[in-house]
């Protein structure tokens, strides 16, 4: 995980009410992080994603 993902995860650890949605822009968005937030913290998240990210090309070829 990159430093952007680590920053988001560090901030999400401070959330008291886990029944929430975290929104972020395409700089921080990764499918790995969205999955991790849901599985590990029970936090729903939403963000835009860049089509030139290497992880998105393996799931949804452009």
C-alpha positions in Angstrom: 0.0 0.0 0.0 1.2 3.5 -0.8 1.5 6.5 1.5 -1.9 7.8 0.4 -3.6 4.6 1.4 -1.7 4.6 4.7 -2.8 8.2 5.4 -6.5 7.3 4.8 -6.3 4.2 6.9 -4.6 6.2 9.7 -7.5 8.7 9.6 -10.1 6.0 9.5 -8.8 4.4 12.7 -10.0 7.6 14.5 -13.6 7.2 13.4 -15.8 6.4 16.5 -19.0 5.6 14.7 -18.2 2.8 12.2 -21.6 3.1 10.5 -20.3 5.8 8.1 -19.2 6.4 4.5 -15.8 7.8 3.7 -15.4 9.7 0.4 -12.1 10.4 -1.3 -10.7 11.6 -4.6 -8.9 9.6 -7.3 -5.4 10.3 -5.7 -6.3 8.1 -2.7 -8.7 5.6 -4.3 -7.7 2.0 -4.8 -9.8 -1.1 -5.0 -7.5 -2.7 -2.5 -8.2 0.1 0.1 -11.9 0.1 -0.5 -12.1 -3.7 0.1 -9.8 -3.4 3.2 -11.9 -0.6 4.8 -15.0 -2.7 4.4 -13.6 -6.0 5.6 -11.4 -4.7 8.4 -13.3 -1.7 9.7 -16.8 -2.1 8.4 -16.5 1.3 6.8 -18.2 1.9 3.4 -16.2 4.1 1.0 -16.6 5.8 -2.3 -14.1 7.4 -4.6 -13.3 8.1 -8.2 -10.6 6.0 -9.8 -8.2 6.7 -12.6 -8.4 4.5 -15.6 -4.6 4.5 -16.0 -4.1 2.8 -12.6 -2.5 -0.6 -13.1 -4.9 -2.3 -10.7 -8.0 -1.2 -12.6 -6.7 -2.5 -15.9 -6.5 -6.0 -14.6 -10.2 -5.9 -13.6 -11.7 -3.7 -16.3 -9.7 -3.5 -19.5 -10.1 -0.2 -21.1 
